[in-house]
Amino acid sequence: MAKAIRFHATGGPEVLRLEDVEVGAPGPGEARVRHAAIAVNFIDVYVRTGRYPAALPSGLGSDAVGVVEAVGPGVTEVEVGQRVGYLLGPQGAYADVRVMPAAVLIPLPDGIADTVAATLMMKGMTAQYLFRQVYPLKGGETILYHAAAGGVGLIACQWARALGVTMIGTVSSDEKAALARANGCTHTIVYTRENVAARVREITDGRGVPVVYDSVGRDTLQASLDSLAVRGTLVSNGTSSGPVVIDTMQLAAKGSLWVTRPAMVHYAAPRSHMLAMAEELFDLVRAGKIVSDPRQSFPLAEAAEAHRALEARATSGATVLLP
Ligand SMILES: NC(=O)c1ccc[n+]([C@@H]2O[C@H](COP(=O)([O-])OP(=O)(O)OC[C@H]3O[C@@H](n4cnc5c(N)ncnc54)[C@H](OP(=O)(O)O)[C@@H]3O)[C@@H](O)[C@H]2O)c1
């Protein structure tokens, strides 16, 4: 029997329960992975609360690392004994062992610890696709990034520094501001007491920024639009504070702005491209340009506590569950 966090109804963290589940042999194209570390992502909150629909009862989580302990017929992507991670595929990562489609498994290099790798799969790959694909940064730009001390945020700070990008990051507290700056964020705005758009105009000599990466959503939308330069791009890549509704006339009035709402699944495909994205990330980690240890860890059984902390903004950087 395996242990897995499951939920039978959507709702608050209390709906998460540790249950015994059967995990059989992998079928064709599948591999059974014994997890070493499981990543907690804000997306898991959307699934738990029903904002992203799941068929109930459901497992939770789409991001973990571990070792392949069995493969089904026809699997060519991974071998038994190999360390792997993943960020795509069906819900159910909050478990000590599970069966996964082999095509989404990413072989992990030696020298990157399991807990570090667990911060890289979804969060590091998100920084990769935001900065290198969705709105590709060349170096020399000044950008606005919300939740700069969050899980994706601390990796984004370091990636921006590696690219030679001036990053303006928003955070809720002075402690998070110091953490973001220590990770490479050039300017921080404590949004709980400062006017974000006014500070951005001040830092950019009135021009505004060419791109805002906004994972907070509802609460930051207006500040994001007001911070953009003419013909700037809003990358709306998350909705931690609630969904975003945009009046397109506002885009014209505020400077012929562009908006995109990207999803990883459309950028991390085909498999060869997903592996190339991971390789670029691993190279930065091996070169010491991205240092990414989890800042919080919880036993798998305490997944609800991890969600409470994440939703209460009590976390910084990445959070992992340990089976
Ligand atoms: N589109 C994609 O493919 C994709 C992929 C991965 C992640 N994402 C998105 O990227 C974001 C970051 O993900 P993550 O897992 O690394 O989470 P995270 O950034 O660590 O999320 C928690 C942080 O978000 C900030 N926050 C702002 N408003 C909040 C609110 N109303 N409630 C709770 N937190 C709030 C808080 O930082 P402060 O205390 O500084 O406010 C909090 O510490 C999420 O929105 C996620 O959905 C999108």
The ligand as a Gaussian input file, in Angstrom:
#p B3LYP/6-31G(d) Opt

LIG

0 1
 N        1.255000      29.738000     -15.762000
 C        2.052000      28.789000     -15.338000
 O        2.443000      27.914000     -16.116000
 C        2.502000      28.762000     -13.930000
 C        3.430000      27.808000     -13.504000
 C        3.872000      27.839000     -12.185000
 C        3.385000      28.804000     -11.317000
 N        2.472000      29.695000     -11.762000
 C        1.951000      30.723000     -10.866000
 O        3.045000      31.434000     -10.334000
 C        2.708000      31.872000      -9.023000
 C        3.818000      31.497000      -8.086000
 O        3.708000      30.126000      -7.751000
 P        4.461000      29.548000      -6.493000
 O        4.019000      28.146000      -6.360000
 O        5.897000      29.881000      -6.569000
 O        3.801000      30.374000      -5.315000
 P        4.387000      31.586000      -4.456000
 O        4.853000      32.688000      -5.325000
 O        5.360000      31.062000      -3.469000
 O        3.034000      32.025000      -3.796000
 C        2.927000      32.526000      -2.536000
 C        3.257000      34.009000      -2.498000
 O        2.388000      34.741000      -3.360000
 C        2.214000      36.050000      -2.834000
 N        0.804000      36.417000      -2.829000
 C        0.296000      37.535000      -3.379000
 N       -1.011000      37.580000      -3.221000
 C       -1.371000      36.491000      -2.535000
 C       -2.612000      36.023000      -2.030000
 N       -3.748000      36.687000      -2.212000
 N       -2.616000      34.856000      -1.344000
 C       -1.484000      34.188000      -1.154000
 N       -0.264000      34.592000      -1.613000
 C       -0.223000      35.754000      -2.291000
 C        2.786000      36.028000      -1.429000
 O        4.013000      36.743000      -1.451000
 P        4.050000      38.162000      -0.696000
 O        3.968000      37.831000       0.753000
 O        5.324000      38.784000      -1.093000
 O        2.824000      38.903000      -1.182000
 C        3.025000      34.555000      -1.139000
 O        4.104000      34.321000      -0.257000
 C        1.325000      31.316000      -8.707000
 O        0.368000      32.300000      -8.976000
 C        1.203000      30.185000      -9.683000
 O       -0.129000      29.914000      -9.984000
 C        2.035000      29.695000     -13.037000

